[in-house]
């Protein structure tokens, strides 16, 4: 079975370490904040100028001056700090954020990522994604493995305009966890009940399958 | 106005001198911390052919989106255009020129524009459409592209509090692009929720010194929330 949104978020959260500063992109990455293990301290960076993002507010706590990068109302965690966008991207570009998690339309086995536009169809803009992928060493891309029509999004070469070049080393899809090493995808884990054959079938880029590919554990 | 007193009496006075085809640098992120009344004044004045540098372009009927309605903007320098149908439609039809700029690069372009730095190198955008046609240099084995600073004929920004000398204090994530935007304009216009007398703000708590501010006005704000998300108790 392909992972649900919640399971994807749970698997992302397994990459957190105590004391990590983490930037979570809009969508599934944001959900990972719900699965920070008890007793572990993780501080969430929101690129619009908040380090130490808390949960959504109670109705009476809603403050128009306090939002996250997805423009949702949020709260501040204990020990939070506030700053300008220039300061925010200084910490991102300067490599001070320990882990970045973001979505994508496509990745390829050279570590390239495309996530901000589909020419002629959709223009979202890159927001902070280009800065995040250029600034972070430790990035996880979360995405669906293939389109609804069964076309692989893990490619030999991205077809869409790039968000970043040669910067992605780890991809979590609804079917698998993969690393990118030496110009190849390496299959590390399978979603529970998903076969290696199924993953091979839906991976267009060169894929290395180690002898043992464990199922993800939640 | 006299001496260091930056306070002006009306929004008309605040935006006086803005002409067609000028460049305006604006603060705000989404609808958070936007200079909403200064934008309305630009709409009222009806200036056209404007180039606007701002992270977003508001929504269809709020913020800078108001200036799209009457096609007052000819060029937008922004990082994100999603969730704004008018923006996307005018961009797709070619009526609106858009320079998509990574968010951190945009913030730094404004900062550089205000700080006398004409250009800077960044790894952001190397190997992507953003880097096309830009100078590339290698430092310590990594590729960087040269990005140029942004300066505006005007800048428009929103702060929380100010003293009459234009010393500014921002509030929570409404700070965002505002401090850099202020510094990047030849005429920097700031609207605030409260103006106090000089000496009432603790100098240690001032986020942006009044030297960058030319005109200051107190306004009332709608503060529209784009995505009201709450948890239950």
Interface residues (C-beta under 8 A of the other chain):
Chain A: X46 X47 X48 X49 X50 X55 X56 X57 X58 X59 X61 X62 X63 X64 X65 X66 X67 X68 X70 X71 X72 X73 X74 X76 X82 X83 X84 X85 X86 X88 X89 X92 X93 X112 X116 X117 X123 X124 X125 X126 X127 X128 X129 X130 X131 X134 X135 X161 X162 X163 X164 X165 X166
Chain B: X29 X30 X31 X32 X33 X55 X78 X79 X80 X81 X82 X88 X91 X92 X100 X102 X103 X104 X105 X106 X107 X108 X110 X111 X122 X123 X124 X125 X126 X127 X128 X129 X130 X160 X170 X171 X172 X173 X174 X175 X176 X177 X178 X179 X180 X207 X223 X224 X225 X226 X227 X228 X229 X230 X231 X232 X233
